[in-house]
Amino acid sequence: MIRIDALWLAAQPVDMRAGADRLLARVVQVFGCAQAHHGYLFANARTTRIKLLVHDGFGVWCAARRLNEGRFVWPREARADASAMVVTQQQFDALVLGLPWERLEQMKAISRM
């Protein structure tokens, strides 16, 4: 397995035709640099596809995912505080399944019937 110490989400959409080199250039543009053992998440404008770029210390890995139905839950640009945000492992696990990852803490306890 590839070690990932931190996951970053780019709020602005990216063209899913972009390969590893163009995504790496986008990482440098948005995040300042590509850190070793960090993963960078991107989505298309319709949030039906995502790509993960991981720098493993020697090179980069690029993985893509799309949902057969529905959309990924992604922060809207106007709602995002910045162009990038940190995502926890639990949030990432929910995000790639298309679940509401931003509300994980709220969903841990039932407070209304």
N, C-alpha and C positions, 0 to 999 in steps of 0.2 A: 504494500500500500504506500501511497505517497503521503508523507507527513504534511499536514496543514495546521499551522499554529494560529492563524488568524484568517477570517473570511471577511472580505470587503464587498459591498454592493454598490455598483455605479447606478445612480438614480436615472440618468439620462439614457434614452434608448440608443442602441447601436445597430448597424446593418448586420444581419446575421450571415451575410456572405463573407464577412470579415474572417480571415484566417488568424492563425496564432501571431503572425508578425504585426498585422494591423491592430489586433487586440492588445498586443504588448505596447505598441505606440500609444494606444488609448489609455492604458494603465499609467504610463509615464505622464501623459497629459493630465489625467484626472487625479492621480494619487501622488505624483511627484517622482516616484520610482517604483520598480517592482522588487519587493522584498523577498528574499529566499524563504520558502515554506509558508508563503501567503497565497491565498486563493482570491481571485477577483471575479465577481459575478456581473454579467451583462444580460440585458433582455432586449428584445425587439420592441418596436413602438406599440404593437398590439398585445404585448406580453403573453404571446402564445409559445415563445421559444426563449430559452436561456442558454448562455454559454458560460463555462467556468474556465478560467485561465489560471494555472498554478505554476509558480516558479519553484522548482525543487532544489535549487542551488547549483545545478549544472545546465539546465535548459528549461523549457516550458512545456507544459501539457495543456491540451485544450479538449474540453468535453462539451457536448451539446445535449440538450434535452428538450423535448416538446411534449405537450399534453395532447392526447387524442381529442379531448373535449374540454372546454372551459379555458381559463387563463390563469397565469401565475399571479399571485398577489404581489404587487410591486408598488413602491411608494410613488405617488405622482410627483412630478418635478416641482409643482407649486407648493406641495406639502412638505417636501424634503427640506431639511434645514440646510443641507449642503449638497454638493454633487456626489458625495460618497458617504457611506455609513458602515459601521462594523456590524456583523451578523454573528450571533453565537452558533455553536454546533446544533443545538436544538432548533433554533430558528431556521437554519439552513436545511435541516432534515424535513421540517414542515414545509418550507418554501418549495423544495423540489417536488413535493407531492401535490402542490397546489393548494395547501391549507393556509388559513389566516395566521401566518407566523408572527405578525406584529402583536397579536392578542394572546400569546401563549400564557403570560402571567395571569391575565383575566380569566382564562379558561380553566385554570387549575382548581378553582373553587366555584361552587354554585351558590349564588347569593340571592337568587329570586326563583320563585315557583310560578 
